[in-house]
Amino acid sequence: MTITGTYVPSPSGWVRRQVETIESTGTTESVDILGRPVVLLTMNGVTGTVRKVPLMRVEHDGVYAAVASKGGAPEHPKWYANLRKNPVIELQEGTRTWVARARELEGEEREEWWPRCVAAFPNYAEYQRRTKRLIPVFVLEPVDAT
């Protein structure tokens, strides 16, 4: 399965530049966020267009997480609504790309993943202190290609 449709670049300059760099080099290793590795999510947006966003690499036992922190802003990032509406995505790490399904975590499962997220990017702890909202965490579970 491949995400299809018209790709619309992010209005955010740094996101657009990072996606362009990943696409031109073929690898997520060509960019970082504050010196930390990223993964690239390609998804269908709520409007039906294709959207791409580099996110902090959070991985545990081959399963990845997406943290909707938006730097501790009071609202969720735009991509949060995309994953809620269209949870099947393409996930890229390095040069490897595969299909995954995003599932928002709640309760004990979120509490289990939150320290992993903070270990991957310690700023998440400060972002959570900055906002009244509980920062959403999604697991990005591989979809069997068969």
C-alpha positions as CSV (number, residue, x, y, z in Angstrom):
1,M,0.0,0.0,0.0
2,T,1.2,3.5,-0.8
3,I,-0.2,6.8,0.3
4,T,-1.6,8.4,-2.9
5,G,-2.9,11.8,-3.8
6,T,-1.6,15.3,-4.2
7,Y,1.2,16.2,-1.9
8,V,0.9,19.6,-0.2
9,P,4.1,20.8,1.5
10,S,3.8,22.1,5.0
11,P,3.3,25.8,5.5
12,S,6.0,25.6,8.2
13,G,9.4,26.4,6.7
14,W,11.5,24.1,8.8
15,V,9.2,21.2,8.2
16,R,9.1,21.8,4.4
17,R,12.9,22.1,4.3
18,Q,13.5,18.9,6.2
19,V,11.0,17.0,4.0
20,E,12.8,18.3,0.9
21,T,16.1,17.3,2.3
22,I,14.9,13.7,3.2
23,E,13.4,13.4,-0.3
24,S,16.5,14.6,-2.1
25,T,18.9,12.4,-0.1
26,G,16.6,9.4,0.3
27,T,17.2,9.1,4.0
28,T,16.0,10.5,7.3
29,E,19.6,10.5,8.5
30,S,20.2,13.7,6.4
31,V,18.2,15.8,9.0
32,D,17.7,16.0,12.7
33,I,15.8,17.9,15.3
34,L,18.1,19.5,17.9
35,G,20.7,16.9,17.2
36,R,18.3,13.9,17.6
37,P,17.3,11.5,14.8
38,V,13.9,11.7,13.1
39,V,11.4,9.5,11.2
40,L,9.2,10.7,8.4
41,L,5.4,10.2,8.5
42,T,3.5,10.4,5.2
43,M,-0.2,10.4,5.6
44,N,-3.5,11.5,4.1
45,G,-4.6,14.8,5.6
46,V,-8.2,15.5,6.7
47,T,-8.7,17.3,3.4
48,G,-7.6,14.3,1.4
49,T,-4.2,15.7,0.4
50,V,-0.9,14.0,1.2
51,R,1.0,15.4,4.1
52,K,4.5,14.7,5.4
53,V,6.0,15.5,8.7
54,P,9.4,14.7,10.3
55,L,9.1,13.7,13.9
56,M,11.4,12.8,16.7
57,R,12.5,9.1,16.5
58,V,11.0,7.3,19.4
59,E,11.3,3.5,19.2
60,H,11.0,0.5,21.5
61,D,11.3,-3.1,20.4
62,G,10.8,-2.2,16.7
63,V,7.6,-0.2,17.4
64,Y,7.7,3.6,16.9
65,A,5.8,6.4,18.7
66,A,4.6,9.8,17.5
67,V,4.4,12.5,20.1
68,A,1.9,15.3,19.4
69,S,3.8,17.9,21.6
70,K,3.9,21.0,19.4
71,G,6.5,22.3,21.8
72,G,4.0,22.4,24.6
73,A,1.5,24.7,22.8
74,P,-2.1,24.8,24.1
75,E,-3.3,23.0,20.9
76,H,-2.4,19.8,19.1
77,P,-0.3,19.9,16.0
78,K,-2.2,19.8,12.7
79,W,-1.0,16.3,12.0
80,Y,-2.8,15.0,15.1
81,A,-6.2,15.3,13.3
82,N,-4.7,13.6,10.2
83,L,-3.7,10.5,12.2
84,R,-7.1,10.4,14.0
85,K,-9.0,10.5,10.7
86,N,-6.5,8.5,8.5
87,P,-4.4,6.2,10.8
88,V,-2.7,4.2,8.1
89,I,0.5,5.9,7.1
90,E,3.9,5.3,5.6
91,L,6.8,5.5,8.1
92,Q,10.4,6.1,7.0
93,E,13.5,5.6,9.1
94,G,16.8,6.0,7.3
95,T,16.2,4.6,3.8
96,R,13.6,2.0,5.0
97,T,9.9,2.7,4.5
98,W,6.9,0.6,5.6
99,V,3.2,0.9,6.3
100,A,2.1,1.4,9.8
101,R,-1.2,2.1,11.6
102,A,-1.3,4.9,14.2
103,R,-3.1,4.2,17.5
104,E,-3.5,6.8,20.2
105,L,-2.5,5.6,23.6
106,E,-4.5,6.0,26.8
107,G,-4.2,5.1,30.4
108,E,-1.5,2.6,31.5
109,E,-0.3,2.1,28.0
110,R,0.4,5.8,27.5
111,E,2.1,5.9,31.0
112,E,4.3,3.0,29.9
113,W,5.4,4.8,26.7
114,W,5.8,8.4,28.1
115,P,9.1,7.7,29.8
116,R,10.4,6.2,26.5
117,C,9.4,9.3,24.7
118,V,11.1,11.5,27.2
119,A,14.3,9.3,27.1
120,A,14.4,9.8,23.3
121,F,13.8,13.6,23.6
122,P,14.0,15.0,27.1
123,N,12.4,18.3,26.1
124,Y,9.0,16.4,26.0
125,A,8.9,16.6,29.8
126,E,9.2,20.4,29.7
127,Y,6.6,20.6,26.9
128,Q,4.2,18.7,29.1
129,R,4.7,21.1,32.0
130,R,4.0,24.1,29.6
131,T,0.6,22.9,28.6
132,K,-2.7,22.0,30.3
133,R,-3.5,19.4,27.7
134,L,-2.2,15.8,28.0
135,I,0.2,15.5,25.1
136,P,-1.0,12.7,22.9
137,V,1.2,9.7,22.1
138,F,0.5,7.3,19.2
139,V,2.1,4.0,18.6
140,L,2.9,3.3,14.9
141,E,2.4,-0.4,14.6
142,P,3.6,-2.2,11.4
143,V,0.8,-3.3,9.1
144,D,1.3,-6.8,7.7
145,A,1.8,-6.5,4.0
146,T,0.3,-9.9,3.2
